[in-house]
Amino acid sequence: MKLFYSPTSPFVRKVVLAAKIREIDSQIELVPTDAHSSPAALLSANPLSKVPCLMTEDGVALFDSPVICEYLDSLGDAPPLFPDHGGVRWTALRQQALADGMMDAAVLGRMESVRPQEETRAKVIERQKAAVTRGLALLEETPPEAGHPTIGTISVACMLGYLDFRFAADDWRAGHPRLARWLESFVAATPAFAETAPPV
Ligand SMILES: N[C@@H](CCC(=O)N[C@@H](CS)C(=O)NCC(=O)O)C(=O)O
């Protein structure tokens, strides 16, 4: 396995620590990566241009850190890091969500504080937009399959709903006909999607 890696990322640290505790770190090759310069190898694995990103032995690119950690938990024999049921499971997942949210806030605050003066707000917005554009391209290439909703398809539908809500002028459907057809069928099969639409 290969891990796109930065030694200063707390999310990378979380993944490497999890791998060490589960005693499978020797199976992981660390690939030093500057996510902010969006190298092609990272972009082809993770359209969000973020580390950590794990390439599995099967050639599947996994992100972000909760997904990678859950995958690592499925390997090896050491005791699991994700309790499988009961109150301890929700305590652990809640702690993860809280700590991840705090790391997101701390990392974003830090990035803003070291952002060069000449790097304008427009450039930051452009970088975020590029991540969405690359994500749409990946979803167009491999649209979700029809079927009973999963947490994956619910998430994709809500993401597209948000683009319609806040970025309608960008018209994501224009270059993504397969994804547009998928959303149409999801909406038709899932009345709760319309029931949860944001206010107009
Ligand atoms: N939710 C992600 C967050 C990962 C993240 O924010 N990584 C930072 C490094 S600490 C990054 O790669 N930033 C590059 C960017 O935002 O463009 C996870 O849990 O893996």
The ligand as a Gaussian input file, in Angstrom:
#p B3LYP/6-31G(d) Opt

LIG

0 1
 N      -11.048000      15.471000       6.080000
 C       -9.708000      15.177000       5.613000
 C       -8.808000      16.382000       5.859000
 C       -7.444000      16.248000       5.203000
 C       -6.736000      17.585000       5.103000
 O       -7.330000      18.658000       5.323000
 N       -5.457000      17.531000       4.732000
 C       -4.683000      18.729000       4.540000
 C       -3.315000      18.596000       5.170000
 S       -3.460000      18.673000       6.929000
 C       -4.469000      18.949000       3.037000
 O       -4.078000      18.024000       2.361000
 N       -4.744000      20.171000       2.555000
 C       -4.573000      20.525000       1.180000
 C       -5.683000      21.423000       0.707000
 O       -6.629000      21.691000       1.463000
 O       -5.643000      21.859000      -0.444000
 C       -9.178000      13.909000       6.306000
 O       -9.738000      13.523000       7.352000
 O       -8.276000      13.253000       5.764000

